[in-house]
Amino acid sequence: MFALSFFQNKQFLPMLGLDLSATSARLVELSMRKSGRLVLERSATLRLENVPSAAGLADNFDQTVFDVRRLIKKSRTTTKNVAMALPPTAVMTKIITLPKGKSEAAFEVLVEQEATRFVPYPLDEANLDYRVIGPSLGSPHLLDVHLAVSRREKVQDVSELAEAAGLNLVILDVSSYASRAAMKRLVDDQFGLASVKLVALVELGAQTTNVRVMQNDAVLYDRDQPFGGVQLTQLIAERYHLSLEEAETRKRSSDLPKDYEALVLAPFVEHLAVEINRALAFFFAHTAFRSIDAVMLAGGSASLPGLQAAVEACALCPCFLVNPFEGMLMSEGVRLRNAKLQAPAFLTACGLALRRFSQ
């Protein structure tokens, strides 16, 4: 587990996970029974009217706040504590090695000294956090430490957004770490804690697709591919002479001509499967591995008809849709059918909310 700030309250209070992706906002509320069972209290998604830019929220702050408030209202949650995330591009991370036996104050000084070696800007302009992993392999007198640094303005953007939306930001994570945490829970349940199986997590975003190969909690390969759901929207717009906004709306509502599946969707799905397999081939070419045990599909486009079968045919291994709610209890307010259909898109939001219960 790794986050930029930590929430230490040990009571069984609910937590929100809020994921602001390229085109959508997704909210998950989780709680935990005293028995240790997780409960999905509610989930909701909303298309963003003004997409947050990679550079920050300053240019569209008010609109994003408005959208988040709409999402909160739509979800009907009364919970205020929220976990949010920065994109991986906004956070520098590094494993450093430090000596054991230091006081907390002395240890923090050493962490800052190490940070100055690789951070290309002054530390007084940064937010820094770290987590002790444990004894360094082969050097029991040393500790491996996971260090994360982000520009202070990036952290402030998210904090101010949460406050303006009426939320209390208690955890700020990295989006890829959040999805990894949610995925680890599923892999542990699927294969067992002692497993050494290789799993490829494919997160299909709007503009990019991330392919990550994991062995237990270790990431062996992490690659972004420049394709995603927006490309399907563009194909729809071109084929049926629609604006991009109208094409996106009709794609989401499945309001498209009869020839859509054969002429647009099927070729696009095949293209996705080939690109995913190409990323895996790159992994095989640069490692000693020649196969993986499963592909897990997540993200807004993961549920496209035919994609699961197409990936299985290309990758020659089982392919599953990620359901981050697997094994959870469902509250009465959850629409089970919607939760199941949309589940792959909630991996990051679910991982964020899970941070509350994995401290």
PyMOL commands that set and color helices and strands:
alter all, ss='L'
color gray80, all
select helices_A, chain A and resi 58-75+88-90+104-115+123-125+152-164+175-191+229-240+244-253+260-285+307-315+336-357
alter helices_A, ss='H'
color red, helices_A
select strands_A, chain A and resi 15-20+24-32+38-47+81-86+91-99+126-136+139-151+168-174+198-204+209-215+218-225+294-299+319-321+329-330
alter strands_A, ss='S'
color yellow, strands_A
deselect
rebuild
show_as cartoon
